[in-house]
Amino acid sequence: MGMHQYLQSLSNLETLRRAPGYFKYEEHSVAEHSFKVTEAAQFLGDVEENAGNKIDWRMLYEKALNHDYTERFIGDIKTPVKYATPTLREMLANVEESLSENFIVNEIPEEFQDAYRRRLSEGKDDTLEGKILSVADKLDLLYESFGEIQKGNPEAVYTEIYQESLKTILEFSDLASVQYILQEILPELLTEDFTDKDKIKKITLDIIKK
């Protein structure tokens, strides 16, 4: 037993497509998403640290970089399906946990198993790092959907994804990093030129006001 299977499996994340089943002008893989979420989490961590909050950087990087590794086992399931009912979400979480544990026991050398149990466990928890991960994950999803809207994608689902992403980000509005997104990043995003600019601007402002 060695690390070969784990290292080889990283390539699988390059072939797992995000938001399967929808027309897209630009495809994104799970591997690309994981990198972008880690970069976003890094920046949000900087904002929190500048605001006087202590960041466990090792924990933040591990959570962000590994947060979707388990999709190697079950694929990228559409969010509306994954969260259709609490029972279904719990069942999928149990499947992910079981498959992850089986992979760790059978493929990861014993001296590294505890580290990978930590890394492959659910990262979105009540720690500051877990909250930053939740925001960074939705921030990348927001930008993926915005990119499709900006290119004129006619699929209504991308407007829905944009709305859902922003609503989730606002659930963490007590974070300094989320306030930065609202005050600095979103205003810049809304100055971009695209066909549905007025519509997206209205949607954004309506969600923020609520």
N, C-alpha and C positions, 0 to 999 in steps of 0.2 A: 504493500500500500504506500503510495507516495502522492505528491501534489500534481502529478501529470494530468489526471482527469479534471481536476479543478481548473488548471491553467488552460487546458484544451477547451473546456466548456465556456470560457469567456468569449470565444468566437461565436458561440450559439447566440449570444445576446446581440451580435451584429446583424443576424438574420431575422430576429424577432421584430416585426413591424408594429409600430404604435397605431392605435385606433384602426384596427383591421376592419375591412368591409366598407369603408367610406372612400369616396373619390378624393384624392389629394393631389395638389400640384407639387408638393414636396414631401417625400417620404422621410420618416424618422424611425430609427431603430431604438430598441431598449438600451443598447450600449451608448448611443449618442445622447439619449435622454439622461442616463445616469451621469455622464460627464457634465452635461449642462446643469443638472440639478446640483452637482457638487460645486461647480463654479458659482452658481447663484447662492448656495448656502454659505460659501466662503465669504462672499460680499456681504450678505445679511449678517453674518457673524461679526464682520468688521464694524457694521453699523451698531450692533448691540454692544460691542466692546467700547466703541467711542462714546456710547451713552452711559458707560460705567458698569455694564454687566459683565460678569465673568463667564468666559466661554471655555468649555473643555474641548479644545480643538481636535484632539484625537477622536473623541466620541463623535463630534460633528462630522468629521471626514468619513469615519467608518459608517455612520448612519446614512449619509448622503450617497456615498459611492456604492454601497451594497443594497440600497433600499428596494431595488427591483430585481435582484439576482434570482429570487425564487420564481420569477416569471419564466425562467428557463424550464421549470417543471410543468407549469400549467398554462403558459402563454400570457399574452396581454388581453385580459378579459375586459370588455367594455365597462366603463364605470357604472352606467345605469343598470347593467346586468349584475355586476359584482355587488352593488348596494341595493338591489331590488327589495330584499327583505333582510332583517337582522339574522334570521335563521340561515339564509343562503350565505351571507357574508361570513358567519361563524363557521359554516361547513367548509367554505373555501379556505379560510384561515387555518382550519384544522388540517386540511389536505396539504397546504403549503408547509405547515410545521412538521407534519409527518414525513413528507418527502425530503425536506431539508435535513431532518435528523437522520434519516436513512442514508442520505448522501454523505453527511459528516462522518457517521460511524463506519461506512464502507469505503470511503475514498480519502478522507483526511487523516494524516498521521496523528496518533493519539496525543502527542505533545502539543498539537495545534488545535485540537478539537474544541476546547473551551473558547478560544479566540473566535473561531468560526461560528460557534453557537451564538456568541454575542453579536457578531457581524450580520448573521443571516436572520436574526430575530426581528420582530416588528420594531421599526425605528421610530415610528410616530407616537411618542409617548408624552407625558406631562413635563418632561425636562425641558429646559430652554432649548437644548440642542434638538430634541424631538419636535418642538414647535417650529423651530427654524426649518427643519426638514419638511414639515407639512406645508409651510409657506413656499419654500423653494420649489417643491414638487408642483404645486399649483401655479406658481409663477411661470415655470417653463411650459406648462400646459396652456396657460393663458397666451403666451407668446407663440406657441405652435398654432393655436386657433386664430390668433390675430394675423399671423403670416398668411393663412389661407384666405381670411376675409380680405386682407390687403391685396391679394392677388386676384380677387374677384370670384373666389370659389362659390358656386351657387348653392352648395349644400347647407341647409339651415342648421345642421348639427353643430357647425363651428361657432355660430352665434350662441347656441345653447352651451357649448363647452366654455366659451369665453365668459358667459354669465355665471356658470357654476363655479368656475375657477376663481373669479373675483369675489363671489359670495363666500367661498371657503377661506380665502385670504383674509377677508374682513372679520372672520370669526376670531382672528388673532390680532385684532386692532389695538390691543394693549401693548403689543411689542413695538419697540422703537423702530425696528426694521420695517414693519408694516406701515407705520406712519411715514417713513421715508418713501416707501413705494407710492403711497397716496399723494404725498406732497411734491415729490420730485420726479418719479419715474412715469406714473400715469399721465400727468400733464404733458410730458414730452411725447409719449406714445400717441396721444390724441392730436398732436400737431402734424403727424404724418399725413401724407396725401393718399387717399384711397376712396373708392366709389361710395361706400356706405359710411363715410366719416361721420355725418350728422347722426345717423342711426346709432352707431356704436358709442358716440359721445353721449347721447341721451341715455342709452342703456347704462353706461358707466356712471354717470351722475345720479341717475335714479337709484342704482344699487347703493352707492356711497351715502346718499341722503337717508336711506332706510336704516 
